[in-house]
Amino acid sequence: AQTVTQSQPEMSVQEAETVTLSCTYDTSESDYYLFWYKQPPSRQMILVIRQEAYKQQNATENRFSVNFQKAAKSFSLKISDSQLGDAAMYFCAYFQGGSEKLVFGKGTKLTVNP
Amino acid sequence: DAGVIQSPRHEVTEMGQEVTLRCKPISGHDYLFWYRQTMMRGLELLIYFNNNVPIDDSGMPEDRFSAKMPNASFSTLKIQPSEPRDSAVYFCASSLRLGGFSTEAFFGQGTRLTVV
């Protein structure tokens, strides 16, 4: 079974600085998707960024970018110019087409200090 | 579209009572998922439906849990009888599968269930 591991239960960053959240996963498949979801205190799960495993280019969405290392099965999220509104739980998730299952990591709580 | 709508937002019930959680997926989406979130176990997939048919219920913890999707616009997750260890946030999510690619899963705001 696929597993997703987020080794950092909590992280903190100063406003306007850069922070990187780690995620590793285990799979024997070659075609899959990876996601980062943000969960603010409102509980809403919000998609931050998506990466298709067949794409070598790292995905970017404004201040959010990923470092996708397929061989190492690593998928880290970099947040640049951190803002107070970025404070939330961040979940890494793996998706395998065909099974239609999203497997989540345990999450990383990000605190942004003013 | 209003997004995935879950009700109630909060539910407090006594042990042994029946609890029903409700979900209205995004119109046109053909996949619906029920997740449970706890501090200890994180986000766990309980069951998912495709075109109103349950596809995988291997995550349903016990026979006390049941889920139905009578039509494309409504699903329920029922716990009978409820126990304190069922206390969690329950999320419903829906998605649309286009050809060989799946779009993202859109989540509702969750139902926080407390069983006392």
Boltz contact constraints between the chains, C-beta under 6 A:
constraints:
  - contact:
      token1: [A, 43]
      token2: [B, 109]
      max_distance: 6.0
  - contact:
      token1: [A, 43]
      token2: [B, 110]
      max_distance: 6.0
  - contact:
      token1: [A, 44]
      token2: [B, 109]
      max_distance: 6.0
  - contact:
      token1: [A, 45]
      token2: [B, 107]
      max_distance: 6.0
  - contact:
      token1: [A, 47]
      token2: [B, 104]
      max_distance: 6.0
  - contact:
      token1: [A, 100]
      token2: [B, 31]
      max_distance: 6.0
  - contact:
      token1: [A, 101]
      token2: [B, 45]
      max_distance: 6.0
  - contact:
      token1: [A, 102]
      token2: [B, 105]
      max_distance: 6.0
  - contact:
      token1: [A, 104]
      token2: [B, 42]
      max_distance: 6.0
  - contact:
      token1: [A, 104]
      token2: [B, 43]
      max_distance: 6.0
  - contact:
      token1: [A, 106]
      token2: [B, 42]
      max_distance: 6.0
